[in-house]
Amino acid sequence: MSVQVGLQRAARTDAGVHAAGNLVSIKMITAVPGVPDLLSRINEELPPEIRVWDYVSTHILLLQMKEKETY
């Protein structure tokens, strides 16, 4: 199955500094029929030096951030 996704990324370090990882924003389907382990399936498609460690719904992150707001 081939599905088009939207991808946004940004990375920056100061001169002489190296990043241990990067953050990527991507729109994706997280409940894929017949795919019990989405992270493993994504990593199968990537070169060995690039790994996805986890994913988090931005909707959940926004709710958590809203709970921490004080007025």
Salt bridges, closest charged atoms under 4 A:
ASP14 OD1 - ARG12 NH1 2.98
GLU44 OE1 - ARG41 NH1 3.21
GLU45 OE2 - ARG41 NH1 2.68
